[in-house]
Amino acid sequence: MIEFAQAMVLWLWVLVPLWLALALRRSAQGTPGRVVLRHPQLDPAAFQAPPGGRVPLLLQALAFALLIAALAQPRQVGAWITPPPQGRDLALVIDTSLTMSLEDFTLQNRKVSRMAVLKQVLADFVAARQADRFALLVFGSDAALLTPPTFDHAHVVAQLRRLQVGVAGDNTALGDALGLALKPLRQQQLRPAIILVSDGEPSNSGETSPAEAVAVAHQLGVAIHTLEIGSAARAQPAQTAVMPTPASVEEPQPGLADIARLTGGKHWKIHSTADARAVMQAIDRLEPTLARPARDREVREWYLLPLALAIACLLAAQLFIIRRQAA
């Protein structure tokens, strides 16, 4: 569809036929079209317009009409330009303790470790959410920020591929990991969220307790989605009940399900590769990106075409005048 950005300029077309009628009248009366120096010894016929002078006038009138069209800025308006969606900050907090090396999962018909399945499904999740900023953290005996929030998804995926079990120690500093994950998250139009993956072992290391980290997350409005990973067929170790002494009594800490509930997140148990993929799809639906309305359209400017044609008409008119004078 062709439209004119300055359509009011087209009213100047009314002047073109008026100018052309006046110019043709002067040409028919023999009035010279330009200023000349009269001399008494020259033949008066030299001052008359040569025959056949209508073609240059028509070309000039057409050139003026084309110049007006160019000033009106003709353009072709195309489809709406859809802006990229508004994303959110997502932090991936991954347990790298030794239990993540257990090969109790199946991927492509072969036994693999929990970490191998986790890296695959998280990499697919990151690659599919181009509008989000991702941070990557690991924890064991210590917590470490491997990648601060970034839109460089290729870097995040590469960091995921390089994860090794035991890189942060053998214990579980869950509180430190959550506290470290909360620091770089930025509150935007969409709330940030943390995706915590662990085998469910209670926190037994670190300076920050899970309860303290959950309180901070609740205050900041950050949802924590917890993924408890482990095969259902794995035998659970027998536990012996021990009556705590008064000196050993500590404040109870929230488990993975409690962490999710207290922060407005969701808790899942993952027993297979299919479970892991289904959980990531559920998180994708729970934390959607925000589609922004299209405000601009594709525009192709066409003013150069009438401008070029106008110049060609003026040159052709001048060529007619020169040839007529030389005849």
Secondary structure as UniProt FT lines:
FT   STRAND          2..4
FT   TURN            5..6
FT   HELIX           7..14
FT   HELIX           15..28
FT   TURN            29..30
FT   TURN            40..41
FT   HELIX           44..47
FT   HELIX           54..71
FT   STRAND          74..81
FT   STRAND          89..95
FT   HELIX           98..101
FT   STRAND          105..106
FT   STRAND          111..112
FT   HELIX           114..128
FT   TURN            130..131
FT   STRAND          133..139
FT   STRAND          143..150
FT   HELIX           153..161
FT   TURN            165..168
FT   HELIX           174..182
FT   STRAND          193..198
FT   HELIX           210..220
FT   STRAND          223..229
FT   TURN            232..233
FT   HELIX           246..248
FT   HELIX           256..263
FT   STRAND          267..270
FT   HELIX           273..286
FT   STRAND          296..301
FT   HELIX           304..326
//
